[in-house]
Amino acid sequence: MEARKPISSDRSISSHKASDKEYLVSVKNYPMLYLMVRPNGTKSWVYRYLSPTHSKNKRISLGVYPNVSFSRACEIWRDYEELLSHNIDPKDHREEIKNSVISKNKNSFNHFAWEYFDNLEQTQKGNTLIRKKGRLELICSYIGNDPISEIGSPRMLEVLLDIQANSLNKAGKPTDKAERCAGIASDVFVYAGARGFCSSNPAALIKSQLAKSSYGHRPAITKPKDLAKLLRDIETIEGDPNTINSLRLLALLFVRNGDLRRMRWADLDLDVGRWTLKPLKGQGKVNMVKDMVVPLPRQAVSILRAQQQINGHTKFVFYSETAKKHQIISDATANKRLKDLGYKDIHCAHGFRATAKTILQEQLKYPLVLVEMALGHTTKDPNGTAYGRFEYIDDRSEMMQNWADYLNALREGRDTAEFRADVKDTADPNAQLQALIAQLGEDQVLAMLKSKS
């Protein structure tokens, strides 16, 4: 090997140019540390040593110059010399560290969280998946790199209390964000535990330590006079017919906005006036029906036939060409229009449900059982038997048509006294008794019956 002047600084490195063959240049005062210069001009650091464990010569790369500077190469040399003084092979030591990092990553909360989420994607869709992903990302920002077996309850409590403190509503009270994060973290611990990577579920112990969440009621108009103005304001909307027709139907049918947006032509029978669906919230919720039939009043059928002229060639009633994902109008569309009309913090898309429930009972005097069935809530008779989706379908059809006619009268400023229901003819005695029990409580109803006997 041609004798070359040893390297003593970054400046001296520049004097060593590429040649036909690679060559090594020693480093002054750092035995066995070299700079390798290759024919393509690449320069890299090399450390040569006698292995204390294998009794043979080895060499190990310290990185490419100038990414690894002269001073940094000298620091690494000192570290490796220290290891050799304790009979530790630097190359073996580096491999152990690498394997430790890989093992730690494989056993981290991050690893199991996203493996669990990949499974969720096979069974869940839409906004639910998006919300769960957001909660996982938040939890992982705290404990993602921690080995899952080393995360204890004190650490989870610290994390969830911090999330709770940063998730307050306008009144300064906690939302349910921390509780929901605890729920999905618990699912991850269960997932990892079932595979033998952790023996406890610290998140499951924390829920009772969190403050009770408070969202308050979503804004809703419940007075006929205010509803009349809202109905008239909706008719002033210009532009995309999807928007105004969705708001019209929300008022008429008071279903959840998510279910209305996903309305399919295949689920509608416009000749009979029926919409059969599986409510999104009914899947997995004990107090929500899994299957639902919505009787369609004449006004709703008319709106849907108008929509058929626009979107009848597509799968969805509220198909949107501009939608990026599901080809339907956004869940924010209705609320944005209501906000534009001046109803921010006064009324929202979900508020039509509270509007209908309140006015149907207070003004039109319909029994609670019919209203609850129209809302898609599970209801039972006094013997505990759950009503089926076709129970009281005629009574419910009459109620929905009366409600639609009532909305027309409100919008047009006509007298609405004629729309008050005759409760005696609307549902059987069992349904009325169930309604009274739900409203007043069983003890009070029994006392009332006793006083009349």
C-alpha positions in Angstrom: 0.0 0.0 0.0 1.4 3.4 -1.0 2.4 5.5 2.0 0.1 8.4 2.5 0.1 11.2 4.9 -2.1 10.4 8.0 -5.2 12.3 8.5 -5.2 14.9 11.3 -8.2 17.1 10.5 -11.2 17.6 8.1 -9.0 19.8 6.0 -6.4 17.1 5.4 -9.1 14.7 4.1 -9.6 16.8 1.0 -6.0 16.1 -0.2 -6.8 12.4 -0.6 -8.2 11.9 -4.1 -9.8 8.9 -5.8 -7.5 6.6 -7.7 -7.9 3.4 -9.8 -8.1 1.2 -6.6 -9.5 1.9 -3.2 -7.0 2.7 -0.5 -6.9 3.3 3.3 -5.4 6.3 5.0 -4.6 6.1 8.7 -5.7 8.7 11.3 -3.0 10.4 13.4 -3.1 9.4 17.1 -6.1 7.0 16.5 -4.6 3.5 15.9 -6.7 1.2 13.7 -9.0 4.1 12.5 -8.8 4.6 8.7 -10.4 6.6 6.0 -11.2 4.4 3.0 -11.2 6.2 -0.4 -12.9 4.4 -3.3 -12.4 4.9 -7.0 -15.8 6.6 -7.3 -14.7 9.2 -4.8 -16.7 8.0 -1.9 -14.9 8.2 1.5 -15.9 6.2 4.6 -14.5 5.5 8.0 -13.2 2.0 8.9 -12.2 0.7 12.3 -9.9 -2.4 12.3 -9.4 -4.5 15.5 -8.7 -7.9 17.0 -11.9 -9.4 18.4 -11.5 -10.4 22.1 -14.1 -13.1 21.7 -13.1 -14.7 18.4 -9.4 -13.9 18.4 -9.4 -12.8 14.8 -9.1 -9.5 12.9 -12.3 -7.7 12.1 -13.3 -4.4 10.7 -16.4 -2.3 11.1 -17.7 0.7 9.1 -18.3 3.9 11.1 -20.2 5.7 8.3 -19.6 7.8 5.2 -17.7 11.1 5.2 -18.8 13.9 5.5 -22.1 12.6 7.0 -19.8 11.3 9.8 -17.3 14.0 10.4 -13.7 13.6 11.4 -14.4 14.5 15.1 -17.4 12.1 15.2 -15.3 9.3 13.8 -12.8 9.9 16.6 -15.6 9.8 19.2 -16.8 6.4 17.9 -13.2 5.1 17.9 -13.0 6.0 21.7 -16.2 4.2 22.4 -15.1 1.1 20.6 -11.7 1.2 22.3 -13.5 1.4 25.7 -15.6 -1.7 24.7 -12.4 -3.6 23.8 -10.8 -2.7 27.1 -13.7 -4.7 28.7 -13.3 -7.6 26.3 -16.5 -6.6 24.4 -16.5 -7.0 20.6 -17.8 -3.6 19.1 -19.5 -5.4 16.2 -21.3 -7.8 18.4 -22.3 -5.0 20.7 -23.7 -3.0 17.8 -25.7 -6.0 16.6 -27.2 -6.5 20.1 -28.3 -2.9 20.3 -29.9 -3.2 16.8 -31.8 -6.4 17.8 -32.9 -4.7 21.1 -34.4 -1.8 19.2 -36.2 -4.1 16.8 -37.5 -6.1 19.6 -38.7 -3.0 21.5 -40.5 -1.7 18.4 -42.2 -5.1 17.9 -43.4 -5.1 21.5 -44.4 -1.4 21.6 -47.9 -0.1 22.1 -47.6 1.4 18.6 -47.0 -2.0 17.1 -50.1 -3.6 18.6 -52.3 -0.5 18.3 -51.9 -0.4 14.5 -52.1 -4.1 14.1 -55.4 -4.0 16.0 -56.6 -1.1 13.8 -55.8 -3.1 10.7 -58.3 -5.7 11.9 -60.9 -3.0 12.6 -60.7 -1.8 9.0 -62.0 -5.2 7.9 -65.2 -4.8 10.0 -65.9 -1.1 10.4 -66.2 1.8 8.0 -66.9 5.5 7.7 -66.8 8.0 10.5 -66.6 5.5 13.2 -63.2 4.2 11.9 -62.0 7.8 11.4 -62.8 8.7 15.0 -61.1 5.5 16.4 -58.0 6.2 14.3 -57.9 9.7 15.8 -58.1 8.4 19.3 -55.4 5.8 18.6 -53.1 8.5 17.2 -53.7 10.6 20.3 -52.9 7.7 22.7 -49.8 6.7 20.7 -48.5 10.3 20.9 -48.1 9.6 24.6 -47.1 5.9 25.0 -46.6 4.7 21.4 -42.9 3.9 21.8 -43.3 2.3 25.3 -43.1 -1.6 25.5 -46.8 -2.6 26.0 -45.9 -5.0 28.9 -44.3 -2.1 30.8 -47.2 0.3 30.7 -48.9 0.4 34.1 -52.1 2.0 35.5 -50.3 5.0 36.9 -48.9 5.9 33.5 -52.3 5.3 31.8 -54.0 7.5 34.5 -51.5 10.3 33.8 -52.1 10.1 30.1 -55.9 10.0 30.3 -56.1 12.8 32.8 -54.0 15.0 30.5 -56.3 14.2 27.6 -59.3 15.0 29.8 -57.8 18.3 30.8 -57.3 19.2 27.2 -60.8 18.1 26.0 -63.3 20.5 27.6 -66.6 21.8 26.1 -67.6 25.4 25.9 -68.8 25.3 29.5 -65.4 24.1 30.7 -66.5 20.6 31.5 -64.9 17.4 30.3 -66.1 15.7 27.2 -66.0 11.9 26.8 -62.8 12.0 24.8 -60.6 10.6 27.6 -63.1 7.9 28.3 -63.3 6.9 24.6 -59.5 6.9 24.4 -59.4 4.6 27.5 -61.9 2.3 25.7 -59.8 1.9 22.6 -56.5 1.6 24.6 -58.2 -1.1 26.6 -59.0 -2.9 23.3 -55.4 -2.8 22.3 -54.2 -4.2 25.7 -56.8 -7.0 25.3 -55.5 -7.7 21.8 -51.9 -7.8 22.9 -52.7 -9.8 26.0 -54.5 -12.5 24.0 -51.2 -13.0 22.1 -49.1 -13.2 25.2 -47.4 -9.9 25.1 -48.9 -8.3 28.2 -50.5 -9.7 31.4 -52.7 -6.8 32.4 -55.1 -4.1 31.0 -54.2 -0.9 32.8 -56.7 1.2 30.7 -59.7 -0.9 32.0 -58.9 0.3 35.6 -58.9 4.0 34.7 -62.4 4.8 33.5 -63.8 5.1 37.1 -61.1 7.7 37.8 -62.1 10.0 35.0 -64.6 12.9 35.5 -68.1 12.3 34.2 -68.2 13.6 30.6 -70.6 16.4 29.7 -71.6 17.5 26.2 -74.9 19.1 26.9 -77.9 18.8 24.5 -77.4 19.4 20.9 -79.2 22.6 19.9 -82.8 22.0 18.7 -85.9 24.1 18.2 -88.8 22.8 20.2 -91.4 25.6 19.8 -93.9 25.5 16.9 -93.4 29.2 16.2 -89.6 28.9 15.8 -90.0 25.7 13.8 -92.3 27.5 11.4 -89.6 30.1 10.7 -87.0 27.4 10.3 -89.1 25.6 7.7 -89.6 28.8 5.8 -85.9 29.6 5.9 -85.0 26.2 4.5 -87.1 26.9 1.5 -84.9 30.0 0.7 -81.8 27.8 0.1 -80.5 27.9 -3.5 -78.1 25.7 -5.3 -77.6 22.0 -5.0 -81.1 20.3 -4.6 -79.4 17.6 -2.5 -79.0 20.0 0.3 -82.5 21.4 0.5 -84.1 18.0 -0.1 -82.0 16.4 2.7 -83.1 19.2 5.1 -86.7 18.8 4.1 -86.6 15.1 4.7 -84.8 15.5 8.0 -87.7 17.6 9.2 -90.3 15.2 7.8 -88.7 11.9 8.9 -86.5 13.0 11.8 -84.0 10.1 11.3 -80.3 10.5 11.9 -78.4 12.5 9.4 -76.0 9.6 8.8 -78.8 7.2 7.9 -80.5 9.8 5.6 -77.3 10.5 3.7 -76.8 6.8 3.1 -80.4 6.3 1.9 -80.4 3.8 -1.1 -83.0 3.5 -3.8 -83.0 -0.3 -3.2 -84.4 0.3 0.3 -87.3 2.4 -0.8 -90.8 1.5 -1.9 -92.3 4.7 -3.1 -95.5 3.1 -4.3 -96.3 1.8 -0.8 -94.5 4.6 1.0 -91.9 2.6 3.0 -88.2 3.0 3.7 -86.5 -0.1 5.2 -83.0 0.4 6.7 -80.5 -0.8 9.2 -79.7 2.3 11.3 -75.9 2.9 11.7 -76.3 3.3 15.5 -78.4 0.1 15.7 -75.4 -2.1 14.9 -74.0 -3.0 18.3 -76.1 -0.6 20.4 -78.5 -2.3 22.9 -81.0 0.5 23.0 -81.2 1.1 19.2 -83.2 -1.1 16.7 -81.1 -3.1 14.3 -83.8 -3.0 11.6 -86.2 -0.2 11.0 -89.2 0.7 8.8 -90.0 4.4 8.2 -93.5 5.1 6.8 -93.2 7.8 4.2 -95.8 10.6 4.1 -96.9 11.9 0.7 -94.7 14.9 1.0 -91.6 12.7 1.5 -92.5 10.6 -1.5 -92.8 13.7 -3.6 -89.4 14.9 -2.6 -87.9 11.5 -3.3 -89.5 11.3 -6.7 -87.8 14.7 -7.4 -84.5 13.2 -6.2 -85.1 10.3 -8.5 -85.0 12.6 -11.5 -81.5 13.8 -10.3 -79.9 10.7 -8.8 -82.1 7.8 -9.9 -79.3 6.3 -12.0 -77.1 6.0 -9.0 -77.1 3.7 -5.9 -77.7 6.5 -3.4 -80.5 9.0 -3.1 -78.1 11.7 -2.1 -75.3 10.9 -4.5 -72.6 13.6 -4.9 -70.1 13.7 -7.8 -67.8 15.8 -5.7 -67.7 13.4 -2.7 -64.2 12.1 -2.3 -65.0 8.8 -0.5 -68.6 7.4 -0.3 -70.2 9.2 -3.3 -72.8 10.8 -1.0 -73.2 14.3 0.5 -71.0 15.2 3.5 -72.2 14.8 7.0 -71.4 18.5 7.4 -73.6 19.6 4.5 -76.8 20.0 6.5 -75.2 21.7 9.5 -73.3 24.1 7.3 -76.5 25.2 5.6 -78.3 25.6 8.9 -75.3 27.7 10.2 -75.5 29.8 7.0 -79.2 30.4 7.7 -78.3 31.8 11.1 -79.0 28.7 13.3 -75.6 28.2 14.8 -76.1 27.1 18.4 -79.9 27.2 17.8 -80.6 24.2 15.7 -78.6 21.4 14.1 -79.3 18.4 11.8 -79.6 16.0 14.7 -81.9 18.5 16.4 -84.8 17.6 14.1 -85.1 14.4 16.2 -85.6 16.4 19.5 -87.9 18.8 17.6 -90.2 16.0 16.5 -90.1 14.1 19.8 -91.1 17.2 21.8 -93.8 18.6 19.5 -95.3 15.2 18.7 -95.8 14.6 22.4 -96.5 18.1 23.7 -98.5 19.6 20.9 -99.9 16.7 18.8 -100.4 14.5 21.9 -99.0 11.2 20.4 -98.1 8.5 22.9 -94.4 8.0 23.7 -94.3 4.5 22.3 -95.1 5.6 18.8 -92.7 8.5 18.9 -89.9 6.2 20.2 -90.5 3.7 17.5 -90.3 6.5 14.9 -87.0 7.6 16.4 -85.6 4.0 16.1 -85.3 3.4 19.8 -86.1 0.0 21.2 -89.5 -0.1 23.0 -91.3 -2.9 24.9 -94.8 -3.7 25.9 -95.7 -4.1 29.7 -94.7 -7.8 29.5 -91.2 -6.9 28.4 -91.6 -8.1 24.8 -89.8 -5.9 22.3 -92.0 -4.4 19.5 -91.0 -5.5 16.0 -90.3 -3.1 13.1 -93.8 -3.6 11.7 -95.7 -3.1 15.0 -98.3 -0.3 14.9 -97.2 0.4 11.3 -100.7 1.8 10.5 -100.6 4.0 13.6 -97.1 5.2 12.8 -98.0 5.9 9.1 -101.0 8.0 10.3 -98.7 9.8 12.7 -96.0 10.5 10.0 -98.6 11.8 7.6 -100.2 14.0 10.3 -96.7 15.3 11.2 -96.0 16.2 7.5 -99.3 18.0 7.2 -98.7 19.8 10.4 -95.3 21.0 9.1 -97.0 22.3 5.9 -99.5 24.2 8.0 -96.7 25.7 10.2 -94.8 26.8 7.1 -97.8 28.4 5.6 -98.9 30.1 8.8 -102.2 28.1 9.0 -104.1 27.0 12.1 -102.6 23.7 13.5 -105.3 22.8 16.0 -106.8 20.1 13.7 -103.6 18.1 13.8 -103.8 17.2 17.5 -104.0 13.4 17.6 -106.9 11.5 19.2 -104.8 9.4 21.6 -107.6 6.9 22.3 -107.8 5.9 18.7 -104.1 5.9 18.0 -102.7 3.0 19.9 -104.0 0.1 22.1 -104.2 0.3 25.9 -100.9 -1.6 26.4 -99.1 1.0 24.4 -100.7 3.9 26.3 -99.8 2.2 29.6 -96.2 1.7 28.5 -96.0 5.4 27.5 -97.3 6.5 30.9 -94.9 4.2 32.7 -92.0 5.6 30.6 -93.0 9.2 31.4 -94.1 9.0 35.0 -92.6 5.9 36.4 -94.2 2.6 37.4 -94.9 3.6 41.1 -96.7 6.8 40.1 -98.8 5.0 37.4 -99.8 2.3 39.9 -100.8 4.9 42.4 -103.0 6.7 39.8 -104.7 3.4 38.9 -105.3 2.6 42.5 -106.9 6.0 43.2 -109.3 5.5 40.3 -110.4 1.9 41.3 
